[in-house]
Amino acid sequence: MKKGPNKTTRREFMSQAVGGAVTGLGLLAGGAPAVLRAKHPNEMIGVGFIGAGGRSGAHMNMVKHMRDVDKMAVDLVAVCDVYRPRMEGKKKQYAMEKGYMDHRELLADPRVDLVCIATPDHLHGYQAIDAVEAGKDVYCEKPVTHWDQFELTRQLADVVGQSKQVFQLGTQGMSDSVWHQMKAMVQDGVIGQPLYGETGFFRIGDWGERGMPVDDPNASPGPNLNWEAFLGDRPKRTFDVDRFFRWRLFEDYAGGPSTDLFPHCLTQVIDILGVSFPETVVATGGIHRYDYELREVPDTFNLLAQYPEKVTIAVLGTNGNDHNTTDRRGAGQRQPVIRGWDGTLTIDKNKEILFTPVHEKGAKPVQRVPIERAENNLDHWKNLIQCARERNQKTWSPMDLAFKTQTVLHMAMMGWKKGGSAGFDATERKILFA
């Protein structure tokens, strides 16, 4: 990763963020990382949680449900957070034996086989790389990295691709069978040559000032709050309670709907259409409704991505209005429309995939295909657990798909920030700016 004037390298970040190297860990002392062996179908999988906020609590509930209700051989064994009160609270609530403030200590815990990463965007990539190199399987919340960390995304894709570890991105919408059924229909030639994909996300709410409460307005850095670990490779700043607790408001740590919501609707469209990396991405947007002093990230964002396969993908979205022009499959999410030379795939009343042929001589007949299974985040977790047991890297939302999706969002946000479009050199795997 290139080192900018206010940035640190990954190596510097990992040694500085917690005030020095953690002793006794082979992966930090130059030893070979642990290798997770194949699990017997009935053998316990220990899950460790990096991040102990609200989203992580939702994941803890799902793992607890798999253990207590579904009687699966999984357990919550450790939790980590740079804010001790949050970590201790989750540790007590879920009766976990170990709690850490340094994610590397959690990764060194031999009882942890799989980690769930639910931290601010800019920390995901570093923590996921460390987890894979430590021999752990990974559930990583979206976005897979911060919008300005393309080099880190590329590095993570390489690390996962070269490993035997199983990776699932937290785009739980991929648990919905409709996307996999649509993909199969496109591969079978139902729509003919793929041409166009439309999707979007429409909500009401700023998801920052009102959606992220300040746990303690008197909080300060010290033994119970590691501000440097929170900052990571971001610009160095004095401590600020809003930046720490309401990080989604600030460009250093988040990107608004583009990176917070678009992974949920763009991932499946890329997968259905079978495209590679875009040639060009252009975006528009800004703060159009929630214009107050703290907010830096846009609340409205739209992008167009043009692909070498002669396919265009359009993604529209705003947090200022939640009306959708099509039936919803998720709160605020617009159903994709998949167009080809021979016809179009849509969803009818959340029950069927509808193929509508083009209006020309010799058109194919209308087709209706029942949707087999609805979206379920618990199923998304079960898919990961099954893949971890079978040592199967083809999860519903794997890292290679996350790389293609996040590259579009990198190009959109960085191009928008620079006031122009972004291009992509597929040979060198580099983003180029006009």
Buried (B, 14 or more C-beta within 10 A) or exposed (E): BEEEEEBBEBEEBBBBBBEEEBEEBEBBEEEEBBEBEEBEEEEBBBBBBBBBBEBBBEBBBBBBBBBEEEEBBBBBBBBBBBBBBBBBBBBEBBEBEBBBBBBBBBBBBEBBBBBBBBBBBBBBBBBBBBBBBBBBBBBBBBBBBBBBBBBBBBBBBBBBBEBBBBBBBBBBBBBBBBBBBBBEBBEEEBBBEBBBBBBBBBBBBBBBBEEBEEBBEEBEBEEBBBBBBBBBBBEEEEBEBBBBBBBBBBBBBBBBBBBBBBBBBBBBBBBBBEBBBBBBBBBEBEBBBBEEEBBBBBBBBBBBBBBEBEBBBBBBBBBBBBEBEBEBBBEBBBBBBBBBEBBBBBBBEEEBBBBBBBEEEEEBEEBEBEBEEEBBBBBBBBBBBBBBBEBEBEBBBBBEBBBBBBBBBBBBBBBBBEEEBBBBEEEEBEBEEE
